[in-house]
């Protein structure tokens, strides 16, 4: 991980522990700050102060007292608690006596430190010595109007410009600032070119007797960035005509830098430097407001890195961090400088695009991003690529509610993942209905698991040459209280959900082992039972050990179990993890079958490299006469590599005869038997053998 504020919160840490960890990390930054800075935790206890805090003699008393000796006066107690509890910032003036008896004046700012989700975890305190200002005000000998303006600004440099004669007067303070505040004819000469537009609007709209306050960078030719806060007022003559312009200037460069530090803590992602979730939400609210008041069209894009967890698991978290920073750079290159590109957390990014004319303006940078993602990433001598799923939503209908944009973009992102990832999809209203149905289904599946409504049916696998049952495949069924027996096609979305896929896979393995133990006790010769294993079950990295432990617990020989893995699981992200577990199971005596062969992307090299005992031809090939050549090729391939070939979906005698001619080893399908409850297996075996 990157040094600094990139904290690795473990899954077992509660919110309080995360707050303490974040406070300790920010405290380390405070102790190195070059200006007076202090940090309080949520109990309002002092955690850290900067060297400048001590060196400049700011009072260290941070407890709330009854006198003025503490940095928080008695009447500010409620404000400080509100800052820690609700994140409400506030400022405070205080004074204390120096050792020589003189008075010093301080201005303190209290700002809440927030997590990405907006929660407060600490309070940051900055202090500024304004003693010099107070003394300068006392030295000022100009008229009462100028003195009041100086008091408003908190600083000393005064410039008076006679609008009729062009004569200019400066106070004798802040000589460094005065050097850059001289102009000839145009007041905007002293303003940095990038800030002139804002200042020009202020100058153009000013009226006699009105006071304007604005901030800008000075137009310095030495390249030093200097921020100035200015108060300007035009005074009129007896007839109300403009007579003189009085400006008061204060160098606020240090304050701006302190503000940037606080903003970076509150609004910037520490790893990528992009806006975080809090700033994203602020910019999104601005876009919504512009849409409602000005009719402005804007777009929202949600981006997730495909298989990011697998990247961390296989290449390490450092590689994951490198990828996230590279993606941040790609996003900034693909989108306009005025677009808000934010990291919401983990591998989630979002982009807000303002001022669009149509869908094409939103899709153009998306296509650019997809092109950039095709470039390989180099890390630790290895090269890898990554893809991203992208969901987009466009708001251009003044009658629609733009607040739904985030949900709409999330729905489009979900559809991009469901469609196979590595693609972008724009939200359509029909997607919302589909997602709601999916959410309802997943809720029902969770309830059904708790109610033990899922069970296993068993479909026989028959050896063609020996004409005998050599095993069964365990297939999941949902015994629905209202709809009856449901096949996986009716709840397939559950297998795409990480949590439910893991729970259903665990249920299938445990139920099949329990059933095998029961048959073994009855003396039933069932051969081998094949159980499907999903990608989710490989995530832990110790599936082989878990399977062997369960086999031992149920006292079931390894030779009774067949593990079926689809091509996409075997060859996809984390294939090293899958292969390692499969190799350990194979070495223990568990048979390995490659399921749905021909529908994924396994290659001949993969078949030679991985331990595979069975190739299962997908039923889509078996049932389509036009795929005869594919079926023949797979059977020939399996025979040449010493693998048995199992044809799925055999439903009639014609298909069976063709497979016999091709030399297929085993078949599975309705022709010999449909999937059946466990209690029907013994009777089926007796009838088949008879």
N, C-alpha and C positions, 0 to 999 in steps of 0.2 A: 504493500500500500504506500501511497505518497506520504511523506512526512508532514507534520503539522496537525491539522484538525481532522484528518481522515481516520476516524475512530472505528475499530472493528467491534461492533456490538454483537456479542454472542447470543444465540437463541434462548439461553437460559436466563439472561439478564432481565430483571423487571424494570419498570419505568424509573423507579427511584435510583437504581444502580446505574442506569444509563445517564441520568441527570448528573450523578456524582462523577462518573467518568468524563463527561463532557466538561464539567466545571473544572476538574483537575487539568484537563488539556488546555482550556482557555486560560486558566490561571498561569500556566507556563508561558503563554504568549504575553500576558499582562506583565509578568516579571521582567520581560525584555523590552517593553515599550519605551520609546524615547521621550515620552511626555507623561505628565501626572495622570495616572490611571489606577483604578482599584476595582476589585471584583467581589461581589457579595453572593452567597448562595441563597436558596429560597427561604432559609431560616434567618436571613439577614445577618449572617455571621461573615466576618471578613475572611476572605480566602487568600487574596494576594494583592500586593501593591507594586507599582513600578518604582525603579530607583529614583526617577524624577519626582515622584510623589513625595518621597522622603527628603530628597535633596532640596526641593523648593519649600520645604517646611509646611506642607499641608497638614492640618491636624490629623493625627491617626485615629482619633476617637470616632468610630463609626456607629457606636451604640446610640440609641435615641435617649437623650437626656433632657433635663428640665431647664438647662441653661443654654447659652450660645456656644459652648465649647465644642460640641459635637458637630459633625458635618451635616447632620440631619436635625433640624430644630423640632421642638415639641409639636408645633402646629403642622409639620410636614410628615408626621408619623403615618397618617392615613394614606397620604400620597405614595409613600414608599411601599407600604403593604399592597396598595393597588398595582404598583409597578411590578412587584414580585408575583402577585396572584393573577392579574389580568393583562400585564404587559403595557400598562398606561405610563408613558414616559413623562418626566417633568423636570423642571430646573429650579435652582434655589440659589439665593445670595447669602453669603455669610461673611463675617469679619472676625479677626482675632488679633491679639497683640503680639508683636515681635519681642525678642529679648530686650531690645533697647527701648521698649515702651511705645513704639510707633504702631499705628493701626495698619493692618493689611486687609484687603478686600478680595474675596474669591467668588467666582461664579461656577456652580457645579451643575452638571447635567447627569440625570439618571435615566439609563436606557435599558430596556429588557432584552436579554439574549434569548433567542428562540430556536427551537428545533425546526426541521423542514415542515413538520405538520402544524407549526404555529404555536406549539406549547412553550411556555417560559421555563428555562432551567437556571437562570442566574440574572443578576443585575450588574451592569457595567456603570462605573462612575468616573467622569472626567472632571478635572478642576482647572480653572483658568484664573490667573492672577490679574485682576483689573485695578490694582492699586495705582498703576501709572496713569490710567485713564482718570481716576478720581483726582489725582494731583494735577493733571493737565487741565481739567475743568476748572479747578481752583485758580490756575494761572491765567486762564482765558480772560482777556480784557475787552473782548468785542461785545457787540450789543446782545440784548437778551434773547433775540430770535436765534442768533448763532449759538449761544450757550445751550438753549433748549434742544436744538438739533444735535449738538455734540453729545448731550446727555442721552438722547434717543439712540444714537449710534454706538455709544460705548467706546469711542476712540477719538483721536486727536487731530489728524490732518484736515485742515480747513482750506478750501479754495473758493475764492470769491471772484466772479468774472462779471465785469461791467458790460452789459449787452450793447451799450451805445458807443462807448469809447474803445472797447477791446482791452482795457486795462485789467490785469489779473493780479490777485493778491493770494499769497500762501502763508499759512501759519508757520512758525519756526520749529515745528515738531515733525517727526518721521521723515528725515531727509532722504532716506532710501526710497521711500514711497513717493515722495515729491518728485524725484528725478523722472519718474515714468508717468506722472499725471499732468504733464504740460502738453498743451495742444495749441495749434495756431488758429484755425478757423472752425474745423469740424470737431465737436466733442467726442465723436466716435473714433477719432484717431488713436486714442489711448486704449481702445478696446480690442482684444484679440479678434481677428477676423471671424473665427467660428462662433463668437458670442455676439457679434454686431446685430444680427437680426433681432434678437430679443431686446437688446438695448435700444435699437432704432425705434421699435414700437413704443417703448417707454418715453423716449425723447419726443416723438411725434405727437403723443397724446397729452403731454404735460400742459398744465394751465397755471395761470398766476395764482399763487397762494396754496397750491396743492403740493404735497410732499410725496416723492417716489422713492422707494427702497428697492434696490436690485443688486445682484452679484454678477461679477464677470472676471475674466482673466485679463491681465494687463498685456498690452501689445509690446512686449520687450524684444529687443533685437539680440539679446544675449542667450536666448533659449531657456531662461529660468522661468518656470511656471509660478506665477504669483496671482493668487485670487484676492479680489478686493470686494468689500461690501460698501456700497455707496448710498448716501442719502442726498437727494437733490431737491431744491426748492427754488422757484422763480418768484422774486419779490417785485411788486409793481410800484409805480409812482402814484401820486395823488389822483391821477386820472385812471388808474387801473391798468396802465400800459406796462409791459415787461421792462424792468429796469436793470436787474442784476440776477445772476444765477449763483447760488451758494451750494457748494458740494462739500460733504464730509466723507472722508475715505478711511477705511480700516483694512489692514492686511489680515486676511482670514485664512491664509494658506495653511497654517498649522491646524486650525479648526477643521478645514475641509479634509485634511489628511486623517485627522482623528475620526471624522465622520465616515470617511471611506473605510477605515478599519472596522468600525462598528457595522457599516452596511455590508462589508464583506462577510462578517460573522453572521449577520442576520439574513442576508439576501443572496449570497453567492455560494455555490457548491464548492467545497474545499478541494475536490479532486480535479474537476474539469475547469473551474473558474466561471462556469456558466451561471445564469440566474437559477436560484433554487425554487422549490415549490411555492414559498411565500411570495417571492417577487413575481413568479409566473401568475399567481392568483391575482395580484395587484394589476398586472398588465392586462390580464383577461378582463377584469372588471372595467378597465379603461376602454377596451375594445367594445365591450357590451354597451357602455355609456355612449360611445361615439356612434354605434349602430342605431341606438334608440333615438338619439337627438339629431344626428346628421344623416341618418340613412346609409351609413358607410357599410360596405360589404367586407366581411373578414372571414378568414379560414382558420381552422384549428387542426393540427396534425399530431397524432400520438404515435410514438415509435418505440418498439421493443426489439432488443437484440435476440435473434433466434438462438435457442439452445445455449443461452449465456451460462447457465449453471454447469452445463457439460464442459464449457471452455474452462471455467474455474477448476472443475474436478480433474480434468485431464492435463491442462497446461499450467495450472496454478493461479492463485489470486493476483499475483503480479501481472501475469499475462492478461487477466481480465481487466485490471486497471489500465494497462496499456491500450487495450481495445476501446475502453470507454473514453479515454482521452483522444484517441485517434478519431472516434466517431464524433466527438464534440467538435474537432477541427473540421471534419467533413461537413457537418451540419452548418457551421459558420461559412464555409465556402459555397455550399449549395444554395443557401438562402440569402436574402438581401440584408444589408447591414442594419436596416431599421426593423427587421423582424425579430421577435423575441424567441430565442432558442434557449430552452431551459432543460435542466436535468431534474426530474421529479424524485429520483431516488433509484438505487439499484441500477438496472439496465433500462429504465424508463425515461424517455425524453419526450418533449413536447415543443411545438412551434406555433406561435401566433402570427398570422399574416394579416396586416391591415391594408386597407385601401385597394382591395381586389376589384377587378372588372368582371371576372367570371371564373369558371372552373379551371380553365387553361392556365391562368396565373398561378393557381395553387399546384397544379400537376407538374408544371415545368421544373420547379426546383426539386420535386420528389424524384423525377426521372434523373436529374443531375446527381442526387444523393445515391440512387441505386447504381449509377455508373461508378461513382467513387468507391462504393463498397466492394466492387469487384477487384479492386487492387489488393494484392497480398500485404499482410502485416508481418514485419520481421520482429522476432523477439527471441533473445537468447540463442541465436543461431538457428532458429526454426522459423518457418514461414507458414502462416495460416490465413485463411480468409473467413469472413463472417457475413451473414446476411441479416436482414431486418424485416420485420413485419410492420406495416404502416397502415394506420386507419386515419381517414380524413373526413372532416365535416365542413360544409360551407354554409355561411349564414348570409342570405341576401333578401329574405322575405321580411319586410317590416312588421307583418302580422304574427310572425312566429316568435317563440320565446327563445332568445339567444342563450339563456341560462342552461338550456339542455345541450348545448354544443359539446361540453366535455363528455357527457354520457354518450352522445351520438358518435363522437370520434372513438370512444372506447369500444362501442358496439362494432364499428367498422374494423377496428383493430382485431377484435375477437374473430370476425369473419375472415380476416386475412390469415390468421393463424389456422383456423379451421380448414381453409382452402389449400393448405400445404405450406404456409409461411413463405418468406422471401417474395413478398408481393405487396402491392398497395391497393386498398379498396376505399371507395368513397361511400359514406353513409347514405342509405335509402330507408324511408320510413318502414318498409316491410321487414327490415332487419330487426327492428325493435320487437315486433311480435314474435319473430322466431327466437330471439334471445330469451324473451319472457317464458316461452314454452320450455326452453332448455333449462332455465333456472328452476322452473316448477318440477321438471323431470328429475333433476339432480336432488332436489329436496325430497321427492318421493322415494328415490333410490336410497338416500340416507336413512329414511324412516323404515324402509323395507329391510335394510340390513339389520337394524336394531330389532325388528320384529321377526327375524329369521325366516324371511320369505324367499330367500335365494337358496337354491339347491343345485345338484349336479345330475344331469342325465348322461347316459353312456351309450356311445355309438360303436358297434363292433368294427374291427379291422380284420379282414379275411385274407389269408395267404392263398393265392390263386392255385399254385401247384399242389399244395397239400390239402386244399379245400377244408381248412379249419380256421377257427377264430384264434388269432395270435395276440389279441389285445383289444382295448377299448380306448376311445378318446373321451375324456371328461369334458362336458359342455355345460356352460352356465344356463340356468333357467330361473325365471322369476315367477313364482307361484302367486300371481296377483289375486287378491281377495275378490275383485270385481271382474277383471278381464281374463282370468284363467292363466294358463301357462304362456309366458312371453319368452320369445327367443332373444338373443343379444341384439338383433337388428332393431328391437323396440326400445332398447336402452343403451345404444352404442355410445351416446354422448357421455355416459358415465365412465367409459374406458378411456376417454380423452381427458378426463379430469384427473390430475395427479393424485389427489387424496383418495378418490373413489376407486381408481384403477388399482391402487395399492391394496385397498381393503378387499376388493373383489378378488384380486389375485391371491391374497393371503387366505381368503375363505375357500377358494377352489383347491389350493394345495392342502390345506388342513382337512377338508371334507374328503378329498380323494384318498389321503393316507388313512384316515379313520375307516373308510369303506374297504380299502385293501386289507386292513388288519382284520376286519370282520369276515371277509371272504376267506382269508388265510385260515382263520379259526374254524371256518365251516368246511375247509378242504376244497374250496372252489378253485379250479384251474382257470384263472382269468387272463393269464399271460402278462402283458404289460398295460399299465394305465398311462395314457398320455395327458399331460397337463400343460396348458398354455401359460407362458410367462411373459409379462408385459415389460416395457422399458422401465416403468416406475419401480418394479421390483428389483432392478439391478442398481438403483441409485445408491443404496447403502454401501455397495462395494463388497459385501460379505454374503451374497445370496447363496453361494456354494456351501458355506459353513452353516447357514440357517437351514438349508434343505437337508444336509446330512444330519444335523441335530434333530430335525423332526423325524427323519427316517428312523433314527436310533430310538427316539422317544416312543414311536408307534411300533417299533420292532418290525419294520418292513424292510426287506432286502433291497439294496439299490437296484438290483436287476429287475425289480417289479415296476420301476418308474421310468417314464420317457418324458423328457422336457422338450416342448415345442416352442420354437422361437421364430418369428417372422423375419423375412429378409431385412425389412426396414429397421427393426430393432437390432439385428445382428450387425448390420453394416453402417448404421447411422452414427450420430454423435455419441461418443463414449464407447465406441466399438472395442477399444482395448479393454475397458472394464468388463464389457459383456463377454468377450472372448476369454479373458482370464477366469471368470467364474465358470463358464461352460467347460473349459479345459479341466478344471478341478473336479467338476461333477462327472465328466466323462471318465477321468482317471479312477474315480470311485466306483464306476460300474453303471452309472445312469446313462441311458440311451439318449442321444441328441437327434432331434428331427428339425429340419429346416422347413417351416410351414409356408403354404401359399407360394411355392417356388415359381418364379417367372413373373410375378406381379411387382416385385421390388427392384433392387439394383445390385443384386449379388453378381459377382463375376467369377469366371473360372478360377482365377487366382485366389479369390476368397474361399472357394470350395476346397481348394488344395490346402490352404493355410489353416482353416478352422476344423475342429473335430466334429464331423457330421456323420451320423450313421444312416439317416433316412432323409430322402428328398420327397416332399409331398407336393404333387402337381395340383395346382388350384383347379377347382371344379369348373371355372369359366373356360378353361382349355379343354377339359374332358368332355363337356357338354356341347361344344361347338365343333362340328365336323370340319370346318375350315381351318381349325388349329391342329389338324392331324399331324402335320410335320413337326410342330412344336412338341407335342406329346411324345412322338418317336424320338426326337432329339434328346429330350430330358431322360427318357428311359435308357437310351444308349449311353448318355453321359454318366448316369448313376452307375450302370454296370461297369463302365471302364474305370471308375474310381472306387469300386468295391462298396458302393452304397446300395441299400434297398430303396426301391421307388414305390411310393404309395400314391394311388390315384384317388382323389376325392370326388364326390358328387356322382358316383356311378348309379344310374337309376333304371337302366333297362338292359336286356340281354344283348342288344346290338353293341352298346358301349362296352359291355363286359367282353364279348368276343373279340372286339377290336383290340382291347388292352391285352388279352391273352396272346394275340398274334404279334403284338409289338414287344412282348417279353416283359410286361409289367410284373412286379413281384407281389404287391398287395393292393387291395382295393378297400374303399370305404364309401358307403352311400346307401340310399334307400333300397337299392336292389336286394341287399342282404338284411338290412335292418335300420330302422329309424332310431334316433336317440331315445333311450328309454330310462325310466326311473330305476334306481339301484335294485329295488325288490323284484324287477322283472328279468334281471340279468341271468340268474341261475336257471330259470325256466327256458330262456332263450338258448343258453348253452346246451341244455339237455336236448331240446328239439333239433338244434343245428347238428349236434353230434349224432343223433339218431337218424 
